[in-house]
Amino acid sequence: MIVAAIFFYLFAGVCVASAFMVIAAKNPVHSVLFLILAFVNAAGLFVLLGAEFLAMILIVVYVGAVAVLFLFVVMMLDVDFAELRQGFLQYLPVGAVVGMIFLAELLLVVGGWTIGANVSIAAPIPAMDKVSNTEALGLVLYTKYVFFFQTAGLILLVAMIGAIVLTLQHRVRVRRQDIGEQVARTPATSVELRHVRSGQGLQDSNPQGGAS
């Protein structure tokens, strides 16, 4: 129990510090790196809670794809962040109001948890014995919610195809690969021998013997 509490405070402290450094770091590359560190520590918290599937998804999807994509975009784009910070003061009052609202919500949540800390909450569904968290989630997704799961996958497929169609541009001067023509190639249609005389270019030379 003491070891679990130590790891909880370690992961939670590093996660909060990393989240603060995401918005406090001046270098955007450092902000993305701190964001990756926050994701890793959040995955550690999920492991402590017994939700290893969520921890794996957080590492694979967010750290392995989203955060790395952010890092590549920030490094490849030449963004003038000094110019973006010029209008910071005019948005400061609105940001302060939004921050105060979030702070009030956090205080209400913490206060409610402190007041009702000893209230026992009964689980609506009894936990299955000898079944891991990932296996139980798979059983629920592919039995009770299989149609919703397949519908979500179909929606994502349609969105992916739509994004490809909207961004695809056919350029006239770009040479494209023709699979049928490439497979049907023969030595007679692919190689042409020309005899180039000394002092003459290829356009002035005469073919010798045709194609072979």
Secondary structure as GFF3:
##gff-version 3
##sequence-region A 1 212
A	DSSP	alpha_helix	2	24	.	.	.	ID=ss1
A	DSSP	alpha_helix	28	48	.	.	.	ID=ss2
A	DSSP	alpha_helix	52	57	.	.	.	ID=ss3
A	DSSP	pi_helix	58	67	.	.	.	ID=ss4
A	DSSP	alpha_helix	68	76	.	.	.	ID=ss5
A	DSSP	alpha_helix	81	84	.	.	.	ID=ss6
A	DSSP	three_ten_helix	85	87	.	.	.	ID=ss7
A	DSSP	three_ten_helix	89	91	.	.	.	ID=ss8
A	DSSP	alpha_helix	92	115	.	.	.	ID=ss9
A	DSSP	alpha_helix	133	139	.	.	.	ID=ss10
A	DSSP	pi_helix	140	144	.	.	.	ID=ss11
A	DSSP	alpha_helix	146	167	.	.	.	ID=ss12
A	DSSP	alpha_helix	179	183	.	.	.	ID=ss13
A	DSSP	alpha_helix	187	190	.	.	.	ID=ss14
A	DSSP	beta_strand	192	194	.	.	.	ID=ss15
A	DSSP	beta_strand	207	211	.	.	.	ID=ss16
###
